[in-house]
Amino acid sequence: MNRPGRIIWHRPLPRHFIPATARPCTAADLRAFPAGGNGATGHSEITVGLRNISATACLLKGYPRVVATEPGHRPVVATDGGYLVGRERAGNMPPGGVTWLNLETNRDCPARYAEPGRFPKRIYDTATVSIPGGGRVVLHQPFDVLCGLSTGQFGMTEPPQRYINPPWTRVRVALELPAPVTPGSVLRYVVDLTNPAGTPMRLTPCPGYSQGIAVAGKTVLELNCPGVPRMQLPARQTVRFAMQIPVPGSMPTGPSWVGWTIAGSVTAYAHGSVRVIGHDRPCTWPPPCLSNLPTSHHDPARSTGRPASRSEPPTAGSSSSARSRTRTSSCRPPGRSRASSYWRRMAGPPAPPCTGTCPGAVPIRTRSPSSLRSAPTTRGCPSTRPAAGRRPHARAAHVPATAMAARSAPTRSGPADPQAGSLRSSAKYQT
């Protein structure tokens, strides 16, 4: 079934708030204590707890009158509500219960930045809270009232919101994945839904699901719930659902991630791996276009076109670690490079790629530092592109190979063949 599905969210239960019907609290019924604070975007919140120490329940409700005082300064009266305070809900406070009061101060105001380079403060160490039932509670705590003071309402800690979970929340999911698949085909697999409970699990309303290969799926599809007898999962039994998903034609060879989940659930989820046999294939170094490229040291893998054997002893000009490497690698599309910027500067301007054993791809090769020093090589075909110089900051000019050979001069060890001479004399034409 490929019909669009829907997400079944958790349904909230009706919420019951604490009633606010008790008698008003008086100052004698309360004991204040500091309860920390919070802050955001230049606003600081200071929380004060008021505990009921009487033998009966009482109520603190609404905005209290809060006045901050400091000897030698005029008092500051708090305003009702603020950025962080003012949305509290009151309730009956039983004996030993706590009602919270939040006070807020601000960091930013014109008085704070009146003088460049100076950020003054105005600290008051005392605040008086008027209790609705009578009396006052004095708070001994520092408040920076330069930018004002705000108060919230008396509030109780409400019970958290409760939700009804869908019946399939506890279902267990498993995947039965097939043998290797090919790009462009359809992956057909099976999803097993197991009910671990001792009672049947209803599939009404029918949940949706999402699936994906290589990346998580975003499309929600409808599960085939009508195909299940009575539209419920039997107790302690497993029901199998046939699934299919198209495999992208660009999938490379190798293992690929497959995931399946019931939409909107964080527990009904499973994933696995399936092997993809793509159209790409490994290639060997060197391809035919570079098999006859001469080098200044003996390297059987480069001179004969066959991979170097691990059992061959190291030769002059190459390290043992480099000789022990396998001369095979994966192919990449033309125009893309995995080499670092250093090797790109060594190679010079781009050149037509060598097709070799991988048509339309350029082989990637790992070379040792010693081989780089002894013989510079090319990234392109030698018939269309000369080799670069040994200096990493210099680039070789695009000169035909025949012209390079004609201009080459004999070296100290004697005259060289035209092709090798083009490699040794390439430094003359650096730009």
Contacts in CASP RR format, 6 or more apart in sequence:
PFRMAT RR
TARGET T0000
AUTHOR 0000-0000-0000
METHOD contacts of the structure
MODEL  1
MNRPGRIIWHRPLPRHFIPATARPCTAADLRAFPAGGNGATGHSEITVGL
RNISATACLLKGYPRVVATEPGHRPVVATDGGYLVGRERAGNMPPGGVTW
LNLETNRDCPARYAEPGRFPKRIYDTATVSIPGGGRVVLHQPFDVLCGLS
TGQFGMTEPPQRYINPPWTRVRVALELPAPVTPGSVLRYVVDLTNPAGTP
MRLTPCPGYSQGIAVAGKTVLELNCPGVPRMQLPARQTVRFAMQIPVPGS
MPTGPSWVGWTIAGSVTAYAHGSVRVIGHDRPCTWPPPCLSNLPTSHHDP
ARSTGRPASRSEPPTAGSSSSARSRTRTSSCRPPGRSRASSYWRRMAGPP
APPCTGTCPGAVPIRTRSPSSLRSAPTTRGCPSTRPAAGRRPHARAAHVP
ATAMAARSAPTRSGPADPQAGSLRSSAKYQT
1 221 0 8 1.000
1 222 0 8 1.000
1 223 0 8 1.000
1 224 0 8 1.000
2 221 0 8 1.000
3 221 0 8 1.000
3 222 0 8 1.000
4 219 0 8 1.000
4 220 0 8 1.000
4 221 0 8 1.000
4 222 0 8 1.000
5 208 0 8 1.000
5 220 0 8 1.000
5 221 0 8 1.000
5 222 0 8 1.000
5 223 0 8 1.000
5 263 0 8 1.000
6 205 0 8 1.000
6 208 0 8 1.000
6 220 0 8 1.000
6 222 0 8 1.000
6 263 0 8 1.000
7 207 0 8 1.000
7 208 0 8 1.000
7 220 0 8 1.000
7 263 0 8 1.000
7 264 0 8 1.000
8 166 0 8 1.000
8 205 0 8 1.000
8 207 0 8 1.000
8 208 0 8 1.000
8 263 0 8 1.000
8 264 0 8 1.000
9 264 0 8 1.000
10 163 0 8 1.000
10 164 0 8 1.000
10 165 0 8 1.000
10 166 0 8 1.000
11 163 0 8 1.000
11 164 0 8 1.000
12 161 0 8 1.000
12 162 0 8 1.000
12 163 0 8 1.000
12 164 0 8 1.000
13 161 0 8 1.000
13 162 0 8 1.000
13 163 0 8 1.000
13 164 0 8 1.000
15 161 0 8 1.000
15 162 0 8 1.000
16 159 0 8 1.000
17 89 0 8 1.000
17 91 0 8 1.000
17 158 0 8 1.000
18 89 0 8 1.000
18 91 0 8 1.000
18 92 0 8 1.000
18 156 0 8 1.000
18 158 0 8 1.000
18 159 0 8 1.000
19 91 0 8 1.000
19 92 0 8 1.000
20 59 0 8 1.000
20 61 0 8 1.000
20 90 0 8 1.000
20 91 0 8 1.000
20 92 0 8 1.000
21 59 0 8 1.000
21 92 0 8 1.000
22 56 0 8 1.000
22 57 0 8 1.000
22 58 0 8 1.000
22 59 0 8 1.000
22 91 0 8 1.000
22 92 0 8 1.000
22 93 0 8 1.000
23 56 0 8 1.000
23 57 0 8 1.000
23 58 0 8 1.000
23 59 0 8 1.000
24 58 0 8 1.000
24 59 0 8 1.000
24 60 0 8 1.000
24 61 0 8 1.000
24 132 0 8 1.000
24 133 0 8 1.000
24 134 0 8 1.000
25 50 0 8 1.000
25 52 0 8 1.000
25 54 0 8 1.000
25 58 0 8 1.000
25 59 0 8 1.000
25 60 0 8 1.000
25 93 0 8 1.000
25 99 0 8 1.000
25 131 0 8 1.000
25 132 0 8 1.000
25 133 0 8 1.000
26 58 0 8 1.000
26 131 0 8 1.000
26 133 0 8 1.000
26 134 0 8 1.000
26 135 0 8 1.000
27 131 0 8 1.000
27 133 0 8 1.000
27 134 0 8 1.000
27 135 0 8 1.000
27 136 0 8 1.000
27 137 0 8 1.000
28 54 0 8 1.000
28 135 0 8 1.000
29 52 0 8 1.000
29 53 0 8 1.000
29 54 0 8 1.000
29 58 0 8 1.000
30 50 0 8 1.000
30 51 0 8 1.000
30 52 0 8 1.000
30 53 0 8 1.000
30 60 0 8 1.000
30 131 0 8 1.000
30 137 0 8 1.000
31 50 0 8 1.000
31 51 0 8 1.000
31 53 0 8 1.000
32 48 0 8 1.000
32 49 0 8 1.000
32 50 0 8 1.000
32 51 0 8 1.000
32 129 0 8 1.000
32 137 0 8 1.000
32 138 0 8 1.000
32 139 0 8 1.000
33 48 0 8 1.000
33 49 0 8 1.000
33 51 0 8 1.000
34 46 0 8 1.000
34 47 0 8 1.000
34 48 0 8 1.000
34 49 0 8 1.000
34 141 0 8 1.000
35 47 0 8 1.000
35 48 0 8 1.000
35 49 0 8 1.000
35 100 0 8 1.000
36 46 0 8 1.000
36 47 0 8 1.000
37 44 0 8 1.000
37 45 0 8 1.000
37 46 0 8 1.000
37 47 0 8 1.000
38 44 0 8 1.000
38 45 0 8 1.000
38 47 0 8 1.000
38 84 0 8 1.000
39 45 0 8 1.000
39 84 0 8 1.000
40 83 0 8 1.000
40 84 0 8 1.000
41 83 0 8 1.000
42 106 0 8 1.000
42 107 0 8 1.000
42 108 0 8 1.000
43 82 0 8 1.000
43 83 0 8 1.000
43 84 0 8 1.000
43 104 0 8 1.000
43 105 0 8 1.000
43 106 0 8 1.000
43 107 0 8 1.000
44 104 0 8 1.000
44 105 0 8 1.000
44 106 0 8 1.000
44 107 0 8 1.000
44 144 0 8 1.000
45 84 0 8 1.000
45 85 0 8 1.000
45 102 0 8 1.000
45 103 0 8 1.000
45 104 0 8 1.000
46 102 0 8 1.000
46 103 0 8 1.000
46 104 0 8 1.000
46 105 0 8 1.000
46 141 0 8 1.000
46 143 0 8 1.000
47 100 0 8 1.000
47 101 0 8 1.000
47 102 0 8 1.000
47 103 0 8 1.000
48 100 0 8 1.000
48 101 0 8 1.000
48 102 0 8 1.000
48 103 0 8 1.000
48 129 0 8 1.000
48 139 0 8 1.000
48 141 0 8 1.000
49 98 0 8 1.000
49 99 0 8 1.000
49 100 0 8 1.000
49 101 0 8 1.000
50 60 0 8 1.000
50 98 0 8 1.000
50 99 0 8 1.000
50 100 0 8 1.000
50 101 0 8 1.000
50 137 0 8 1.000
50 154 0 8 1.000
51 96 0 8 1.000
51 97 0 8 1.000
51 98 0 8 1.000
52 58 0 8 1.000
52 93 0 8 1.000
52 94 0 8 1.000
52 95 0 8 1.000
52 96 0 8 1.000
52 97 0 8 1.000
52 98 0 8 1.000
52 99 0 8 1.000
53 95 0 8 1.000
53 96 0 8 1.000
54 95 0 8 1.000
55 95 0 8 1.000
56 95 0 8 1.000
57 92 0 8 1.000
57 93 0 8 1.000
57 94 0 8 1.000
57 95 0 8 1.000
58 92 0 8 1.000
58 93 0 8 1.000
59 90 0 8 1.000
59 91 0 8 1.000
59 92 0 8 1.000
59 93 0 8 1.000
60 90 0 8 1.000
60 93 0 8 1.000
60 99 0 8 1.000
60 131 0 8 1.000
60 132 0 8 1.000
60 154 0 8 1.000
60 155 0 8 1.000
61 90 0 8 1.000
61 91 0 8 1.000
61 132 0 8 1.000
61 153 0 8 1.000
61 154 0 8 1.000
62 90 0 8 1.000
62 132 0 8 1.000
62 153 0 8 1.000
62 154 0 8 1.000
63 80 0 8 1.000
63 81 0 8 1.000
63 86 0 8 1.000
63 151 0 8 1.000
63 152 0 8 1.000
63 153 0 8 1.000
64 101 0 8 1.000
64 129 0 8 1.000
64 130 0 8 1.000
64 131 0 8 1.000
64 132 0 8 1.000
64 151 0 8 1.000
64 154 0 8 1.000
65 77 0 8 1.000
65 78 0 8 1.000
65 129 0 8 1.000
65 130 0 8 1.000
66 77 0 8 1.000
66 78 0 8 1.000
66 103 0 8 1.000
66 127 0 8 1.000
66 128 0 8 1.000
66 129 0 8 1.000
66 130 0 8 1.000
66 149 0 8 1.000
66 151 0 8 1.000
67 75 0 8 1.000
67 76 0 8 1.000
67 77 0 8 1.000
67 78 0 8 1.000
67 127 0 8 1.000
67 128 0 8 1.000
68 75 0 8 1.000
68 76 0 8 1.000
68 78 0 8 1.000
68 124 0 8 1.000
68 126 0 8 1.000
68 127 0 8 1.000
68 143 0 8 1.000
68 145 0 8 1.000
68 149 0 8 1.000
69 75 0 8 1.000
69 76 0 8 1.000
69 124 0 8 1.000
69 126 0 8 1.000
69 127 0 8 1.000
69 128 0 8 1.000
70 123 0 8 1.000
70 124 0 8 1.000
70 125 0 8 1.000
70 126 0 8 1.000
73 122 0 8 1.000
73 124 0 8 1.000
76 124 0 8 1.000
76 145 0 8 1.000
76 148 0 8 1.000
76 149 0 8 1.000
77 149 0 8 1.000
78 103 0 8 1.000
78 127 0 8 1.000
78 149 0 8 1.000
78 150 0 8 1.000
78 151 0 8 1.000
79 148 0 8 1.000
79 149 0 8 1.000
79 150 0 8 1.000
79 151 0 8 1.000
80 86 0 8 1.000
80 150 0 8 1.000
80 151 0 8 1.000
80 152 0 8 1.000
81 104 0 8 1.000
81 150 0 8 1.000
81 151 0 8 1.000
81 152 0 8 1.000
81 153 0 8 1.000
82 104 0 8 1.000
82 150 0 8 1.000
82 152 0 8 1.000
83 104 0 8 1.000
83 106 0 8 1.000
83 150 0 8 1.000
84 102 0 8 1.000
84 104 0 8 1.000
85 102 0 8 1.000
85 103 0 8 1.000
85 104 0 8 1.000
85 150 0 8 1.000
85 151 0 8 1.000
85 152 0 8 1.000
85 153 0 8 1.000
86 102 0 8 1.000
86 152 0 8 1.000
86 153 0 8 1.000
87 153 0 8 1.000
88 100 0 8 1.000
88 102 0 8 1.000
88 152 0 8 1.000
88 153 0 8 1.000
88 154 0 8 1.000
88 155 0 8 1.000
89 153 0 8 1.000
89 155 0 8 1.000
89 156 0 8 1.000
89 158 0 8 1.000
90 99 0 8 1.000
90 153 0 8 1.000
90 154 0 8 1.000
90 155 0 8 1.000
90 156 0 8 1.000
91 99 0 8 1.000
91 155 0 8 1.000
91 156 0 8 1.000
92 156 0 8 1.000
93 99 0 8 1.000
93 156 0 8 1.000
98 157 0 8 1.000
99 154 0 8 1.000
99 155 0 8 1.000
99 156 0 8 1.000
100 154 0 8 1.000
100 155 0 8 1.000
100 156 0 8 1.000
100 157 0 8 1.000
101 129 0 8 1.000
101 151 0 8 1.000
101 152 0 8 1.000
101 154 0 8 1.000
101 155 0 8 1.000
102 151 0 8 1.000
102 152 0 8 1.000
103 127 0 8 1.000
103 143 0 8 1.000
103 149 0 8 1.000
103 150 0 8 1.000
103 151 0 8 1.000
103 152 0 8 1.000
104 149 0 8 1.000
104 150 0 8 1.000
104 151 0 8 1.000
104 152 0 8 1.000
105 143 0 8 1.000
105 144 0 8 1.000
105 145 0 8 1.000
105 147 0 8 1.000
105 148 0 8 1.000
105 149 0 8 1.000
105 150 0 8 1.000
106 147 0 8 1.000
106 148 0 8 1.000
106 150 0 8 1.000
107 147 0 8 1.000
108 147 0 8 1.000
109 146 0 8 1.000
109 147 0 8 1.000
109 148 0 8 1.000
111 120 0 8 1.000
111 146 0 8 1.000
111 147 0 8 1.000
112 119 0 8 1.000
112 120 0 8 1.000
112 146 0 8 1.000
112 147 0 8 1.000
113 119 0 8 1.000
120 146 0 8 1.000
121 144 0 8 1.000
121 146 0 8 1.000
122 144 0 8 1.000
122 145 0 8 1.000
122 146 0 8 1.000
123 142 0 8 1.000
123 143 0 8 1.000
123 144 0 8 1.000
123 145 0 8 1.000
124 142 0 8 1.000
124 143 0 8 1.000
124 145 0 8 1.000
125 140 0 8 1.000
125 141 0 8 1.000
125 142 0 8 1.000
125 143 0 8 1.000
126 138 0 8 1.000
126 139 0 8 1.000
126 140 0 8 1.000
127 138 0 8 1.000
127 139 0 8 1.000
127 141 0 8 1.000
127 143 0 8 1.000
127 149 0 8 1.000
128 136 0 8 1.000
128 137 0 8 1.000
128 138 0 8 1.000
128 139 0 8 1.000
129 136 0 8 1.000
129 137 0 8 1.000
129 138 0 8 1.000
129 139 0 8 1.000
130 136 0 8 1.000
131 137 0 8 1.000
143 149 0 8 1.000
166 207 0 8 1.000
166 265 0 8 1.000
167 201 0 8 1.000
167 202 0 8 1.000
167 203 0 8 1.000
168 193 0 8 1.000
168 201 0 8 1.000
168 203 0 8 1.000
168 207 0 8 1.000
168 233 0 8 1.000
168 262 0 8 1.000
168 265 0 8 1.000
168 268 0 8 1.000
169 265 0 8 1.000
169 267 0 8 1.000
169 268 0 8 1.000
170 196 0 8 1.000
170 197 0 8 1.000
170 201 0 8 1.000
170 267 0 8 1.000
171 193 0 8 1.000
171 194 0 8 1.000
171 195 0 8 1.000
171 196 0 8 1.000
171 201 0 8 1.000
171 233 0 8 1.000
171 262 0 8 1.000
171 268 0 8 1.000
172 193 0 8 1.000
172 194 0 8 1.000
172 196 0 8 1.000
173 191 0 8 1.000
173 192 0 8 1.000
173 193 0 8 1.000
173 194 0 8 1.000
173 260 0 8 1.000
173 261 0 8 1.000
173 262 0 8 1.000
173 268 0 8 1.000
173 269 0 8 1.000
173 270 0 8 1.000
174 191 0 8 1.000
174 192 0 8 1.000
174 194 0 8 1.000
174 270 0 8 1.000
175 189 0 8 1.000
175 190 0 8 1.000
175 191 0 8 1.000
175 192 0 8 1.000
175 258 0 8 1.000
175 259 0 8 1.000
175 260 0 8 1.000
175 270 0 8 1.000
175 271 0 8 1.000
175 272 0 8 1.000
176 189 0 8 1.000
176 190 0 8 1.000
176 191 0 8 1.000
176 192 0 8 1.000
176 240 0 8 1.000
177 189 0 8 1.000
177 258 0 8 1.000
177 272 0 8 1.000
177 273 0 8 1.000
177 274 0 8 1.000
178 187 0 8 1.000
178 188 0 8 1.000
178 189 0 8 1.000
178 274 0 8 1.000
179 275 0 8 1.000
180 274 0 8 1.000
180 275 0 8 1.000
180 276 0 8 1.000
180 277 0 8 1.000
181 187 0 8 1.000
181 247 0 8 1.000
181 274 0 8 1.000
181 275 0 8 1.000
181 276 0 8 1.000
181 277 0 8 1.000
182 247 0 8 1.000
182 276 0 8 1.000
182 277 0 8 1.000
182 278 0 8 1.000
183 247 0 8 1.000
183 248 0 8 1.000
183 249 0 8 1.000
183 250 0 8 1.000
183 251 0 8 1.000
183 276 0 8 1.000
183 278 0 8 1.000
183 279 0 8 1.000
184 246 0 8 1.000
184 247 0 8 1.000
184 248 0 8 1.000
184 249 0 8 1.000
184 251 0 8 1.000
185 246 0 8 1.000
185 247 0 8 1.000
186 244 0 8 1.000
186 245 0 8 1.000
186 246 0 8 1.000
186 247 0 8 1.000
187 213 0 8 1.000
187 244 0 8 1.000
187 245 0 8 1.000
187 246 0 8 1.000
187 247 0 8 1.000
187 258 0 8 1.000
187 274 0 8 1.000
188 242 0 8 1.000
188 243 0 8 1.000
188 244 0 8 1.000
189 243 0 8 1.000
189 244 0 8 1.000
189 245 0 8 1.000
189 258 0 8 1.000
189 274 0 8 1.000
190 240 0 8 1.000
190 241 0 8 1.000
190 242 0 8 1.000
190 243 0 8 1.000
191 209 0 8 1.000
191 240 0 8 1.000
191 241 0 8 1.000
191 243 0 8 1.000
191 260 0 8 1.000
191 270 0 8 1.000
192 238 0 8 1.000
192 239 0 8 1.000
192 240 0 8 1.000
192 241 0 8 1.000
193 233 0 8 1.000
193 238 0 8 1.000
193 239 0 8 1.000
193 240 0 8 1.000
193 241 0 8 1.000
193 268 0 8 1.000
194 233 0 8 1.000
194 237 0 8 1.000
194 238 0 8 1.000
195 201 0 8 1.000
195 233 0 8 1.000
195 234 0 8 1.000
195 235 0 8 1.000
195 236 0 8 1.000
195 237 0 8 1.000
195 238 0 8 1.000
196 236 0 8 1.000
197 235 0 8 1.000
197 236 0 8 1.000
198 235 0 8 1.000
198 236 0 8 1.000
199 235 0 8 1.000
200 230 0 8 1.000
200 232 0 8 1.000
200 233 0 8 1.000
200 234 0 8 1.000
200 235 0 8 1.000
201 232 0 8 1.000
201 233 0 8 1.000
201 235 0 8 1.000
202 231 0 8 1.000
202 232 0 8 1.000
203 223 0 8 1.000
203 225 0 8 1.000
203 228 0 8 1.000
203 231 0 8 1.000
203 232 0 8 1.000
203 233 0 8 1.000
204 225 0 8 1.000
204 231 0 8 1.000
204 232 0 8 1.000
206 222 0 8 1.000
206 223 0 8 1.000
206 225 0 8 1.000
206 226 0 8 1.000
206 231 0 8 1.000
207 223 0 8 1.000
207 225 0 8 1.000
207 262 0 8 1.000
207 263 0 8 1.000
207 265 0 8 1.000
208 220 0 8 1.000
208 221 0 8 1.000
208 222 0 8 1.000
208 223 0 8 1.000
208 262 0 8 1.000
208 263 0 8 1.000
209 220 0 8 1.000
209 221 0 8 1.000
209 223 0 8 1.000
209 260 0 8 1.000
209 261 0 8 1.000
209 262 0 8 1.000
209 263 0 8 1.000
210 216 0 8 1.000
210 217 0 8 1.000
210 218 0 8 1.000
210 219 0 8 1.000
210 220 0 8 1.000
210 221 0 8 1.000
210 260 0 8 1.000
210 261 0 8 1.000
210 263 0 8 1.000
211 217 0 8 1.000
211 221 0 8 1.000
211 243 0 8 1.000
211 245 0 8 1.000
211 258 0 8 1.000
211 259 0 8 1.000
211 260 0 8 1.000
211 261 0 8 1.000
212 245 0 8 1.000
212 258 0 8 1.000
212 259 0 8 1.000
212 260 0 8 1.000
213 245 0 8 1.000
213 247 0 8 1.000
213 248 0 8 1.000
213 251 0 8 1.000
213 256 0 8 1.000
213 257 0 8 1.000
213 258 0 8 1.000
213 259 0 8 1.000
213 274 0 8 1.000
214 248 0 8 1.000
214 251 0 8 1.000
214 256 0 8 1.000
214 257 0 8 1.000
215 257 0 8 1.000
216 259 0 8 1.000
217 259 0 8 1.000
220 263 0 8 1.000
223 241 0 8 1.000
223 262 0 8 1.000
224 241 0 8 1.000
225 231 0 8 1.000
228 239 0 8 1.000
233 239 0 8 1.000
243 260 0 8 1.000
245 258 0 8 1.000
247 276 0 8 1.000
251 276 0 8 1.000
251 278 0 8 1.000
252 276 0 8 1.000
252 278 0 8 1.000
252 280 0 8 1.000
253 276 0 8 1.000
253 277 0 8 1.000
253 278 0 8 1.000
253 280 0 8 1.000
253 281 0 8 1.000
254 275 0 8 1.000
254 276 0 8 1.000
254 277 0 8 1.000
254 278 0 8 1.000
255 273 0 8 1.000
255 274 0 8 1.000
255 275 0 8 1.000
255 276 0 8 1.000
256 273 0 8 1.000
256 274 0 8 1.000
256 275 0 8 1.000
256 276 0 8 1.000
257 271 0 8 1.000
257 272 0 8 1.000
257 273 0 8 1.000
258 271 0 8 1.000
258 272 0 8 1.000
258 273 0 8 1.000
258 274 0 8 1.000
259 269 0 8 1.000
259 270 0 8 1.000
259 271 0 8 1.000
259 272 0 8 1.000
260 269 0 8 1.000
260 270 0 8 1.000
260 271 0 8 1.000
261 268 0 8 1.000
261 269 0 8 1.000
261 270 0 8 1.000
262 268 0 8 1.000
262 269 0 8 1.000
280 330 0 8 1.000
280 331 0 8 1.000
280 361 0 8 1.000
281 331 0 8 1.000
281 358 0 8 1.000
282 328 0 8 1.000
282 329 0 8 1.000
282 330 0 8 1.000
282 331 0 8 1.000
283 328 0 8 1.000
283 329 0 8 1.000
283 330 0 8 1.000
283 331 0 8 1.000
283 356 0 8 1.000
283 357 0 8 1.000
283 358 0 8 1.000
283 361 0 8 1.000
283 363 0 8 1.000
284 307 0 8 1.000
284 327 0 8 1.000
284 328 0 8 1.000
284 357 0 8 1.000
284 363 0 8 1.000
285 301 0 8 1.000
285 307 0 8 1.000
285 327 0 8 1.000
285 328 0 8 1.000
285 329 0 8 1.000
285 363 0 8 1.000
285 365 0 8 1.000
286 293 0 8 1.000
286 301 0 8 1.000
286 302 0 8 1.000
286 305 0 8 1.000
286 363 0 8 1.000
286 365 0 8 1.000
287 354 0 8 1.000
287 355 0 8 1.000
287 356 0 8 1.000
287 357 0 8 1.000
287 358 0 8 1.000
287 363 0 8 1.000
288 305 0 8 1.000
288 356 0 8 1.000
288 357 0 8 1.000
289 354 0 8 1.000
289 355 0 8 1.000
289 356 0 8 1.000
289 380 0 8 1.000
289 381 0 8 1.000
289 382 0 8 1.000
289 383 0 8 1.000
290 302 0 8 1.000
290 354 0 8 1.000
290 378 0 8 1.000
290 380 0 8 1.000
290 381 0 8 1.000
290 382 0 8 1.000
291 302 0 8 1.000
291 304 0 8 1.000
291 305 0 8 1.000
292 303 0 8 1.000
293 302 0 8 1.000
293 377 0 8 1.000
293 378 0 8 1.000
293 382 0 8 1.000
294 303 0 8 1.000
294 417 0 8 1.000
294 419 0 8 1.000
294 420 0 8 1.000
294 423 0 8 1.000
295 302 0 8 1.000
295 303 0 8 1.000
295 371 0 8 1.000
295 374 0 8 1.000
295 375 0 8 1.000
295 377 0 8 1.000
296 374 0 8 1.000
296 375 0 8 1.000
296 423 0 8 1.000
297 315 0 8 1.000
297 316 0 8 1.000
297 317 0 8 1.000
297 318 0 8 1.000
297 371 0 8 1.000
297 374 0 8 1.000
297 375 0 8 1.000
298 315 0 8 1.000
298 316 0 8 1.000
299 308 0 8 1.000
299 315 0 8 1.000
299 318 0 8 1.000
299 371 0 8 1.000
300 306 0 8 1.000
300 308 0 8 1.000
300 309 0 8 1.000
300 312 0 8 1.000
301 307 0 8 1.000
301 308 0 8 1.000
301 327 0 8 1.000
307 326 0 8 1.000
307 327 0 8 1.000
307 328 0 8 1.000
308 323 0 8 1.000
308 327 0 8 1.000
310 324 0 8 1.000
310 326 0 8 1.000
312 323 0 8 1.000
313 323 0 8 1.000
314 320 0 8 1.000
314 323 0 8 1.000
315 323 0 8 1.000
317 370 0 8 1.000
317 371 0 8 1.000
317 374 0 8 1.000
318 368 0 8 1.000
318 370 0 8 1.000
318 371 0 8 1.000
318 374 0 8 1.000
319 368 0 8 1.000
319 369 0 8 1.000
319 370 0 8 1.000
321 368 0 8 1.000
322 367 0 8 1.000
322 368 0 8 1.000
322 370 0 8 1.000
322 371 0 8 1.000
325 366 0 8 1.000
325 368 0 8 1.000
327 365 0 8 1.000
329 363 0 8 1.000
329 364 0 8 1.000
329 365 0 8 1.000
329 366 0 8 1.000
330 364 0 8 1.000
331 358 0 8 1.000
331 361 0 8 1.000
331 362 0 8 1.000
331 363 0 8 1.000
331 364 0 8 1.000
332 338 0 8 1.000
332 361 0 8 1.000
332 362 0 8 1.000
332 364 0 8 1.000
333 360 0 8 1.000
333 361 0 8 1.000
333 362 0 8 1.000
334 353 0 8 1.000
334 360 0 8 1.000
334 361 0 8 1.000
334 362 0 8 1.000
335 350 0 8 1.000
335 353 0 8 1.000
335 362 0 8 1.000
336 362 0 8 1.000
337 344 0 8 1.000
338 364 0 8 1.000
339 347 0 8 1.000
342 392 0 8 1.000
345 392 0 8 1.000
345 393 0 8 1.000
345 395 0 8 1.000
346 372 0 8 1.000
346 376 0 8 1.000
346 388 0 8 1.000
346 389 0 8 1.000
346 392 0 8 1.000
347 378 0 8 1.000
347 379 0 8 1.000
347 388 0 8 1.000
348 388 0 8 1.000
348 395 0 8 1.000
348 396 0 8 1.000
349 395 0 8 1.000
349 398 0 8 1.000
350 379 0 8 1.000
351 378 0 8 1.000
351 379 0 8 1.000
351 380 0 8 1.000
351 381 0 8 1.000
351 384 0 8 1.000
351 385 0 8 1.000
352 380 0 8 1.000
352 381 0 8 1.000
352 384 0 8 1.000
352 385 0 8 1.000
353 360 0 8 1.000
353 361 0 8 1.000
353 362 0 8 1.000
353 380 0 8 1.000
353 381 0 8 1.000
354 362 0 8 1.000
354 363 0 8 1.000
354 380 0 8 1.000
354 381 0 8 1.000
355 361 0 8 1.000
356 363 0 8 1.000
362 379 0 8 1.000
362 380 0 8 1.000
367 377 0 8 1.000
373 390 0 8 1.000
375 423 0 8 1.000
376 387 0 8 1.000
376 388 0 8 1.000
376 389 0 8 1.000
376 390 0 8 1.000
376 423 0 8 1.000
376 426 0 8 1.000
377 387 0 8 1.000
378 385 0 8 1.000
378 386 0 8 1.000
378 387 0 8 1.000
378 388 0 8 1.000
379 385 0 8 1.000
382 401 0 8 1.000
382 419 0 8 1.000
383 401 0 8 1.000
385 398 0 8 1.000
386 396 0 8 1.000
386 397 0 8 1.000
386 398 0 8 1.000
386 399 0 8 1.000
386 401 0 8 1.000
386 404 0 8 1.000
386 422 0 8 1.000
386 423 0 8 1.000
386 426 0 8 1.000
386 429 0 8 1.000
387 396 0 8 1.000
387 422 0 8 1.000
387 423 0 8 1.000
387 426 0 8 1.000
388 394 0 8 1.000
388 395 0 8 1.000
388 396 0 8 1.000
388 426 0 8 1.000
389 396 0 8 1.000
389 426 0 8 1.000
389 427 0 8 1.000
389 430 0 8 1.000
390 427 0 8 1.000
391 430 0 8 1.000
394 427 0 8 1.000
394 430 0 8 1.000
394 431 0 8 1.000
395 430 0 8 1.000
395 431 0 8 1.000
396 426 0 8 1.000
396 429 0 8 1.000
396 430 0 8 1.000
396 431 0 8 1.000
397 429 0 8 1.000
397 430 0 8 1.000
397 431 0 8 1.000
399 429 0 8 1.000
401 419 0 8 1.000
401 422 0 8 1.000
404 421 0 8 1.000
404 422 0 8 1.000
404 425 0 8 1.000
404 426 0 8 1.000
404 429 0 8 1.000
405 418 0 8 1.000
405 419 0 8 1.000
405 421 0 8 1.000
405 422 0 8 1.000
406 418 0 8 1.000
407 425 0 8 1.000
407 428 0 8 1.000
408 416 0 8 1.000
408 418 0 8 1.000
408 421 0 8 1.000
408 422 0 8 1.000
408 424 0 8 1.000
408 425 0 8 1.000
409 425 0 8 1.000
410 416 0 8 1.000
411 424 0 8 1.000
416 424 0 8 1.000
END
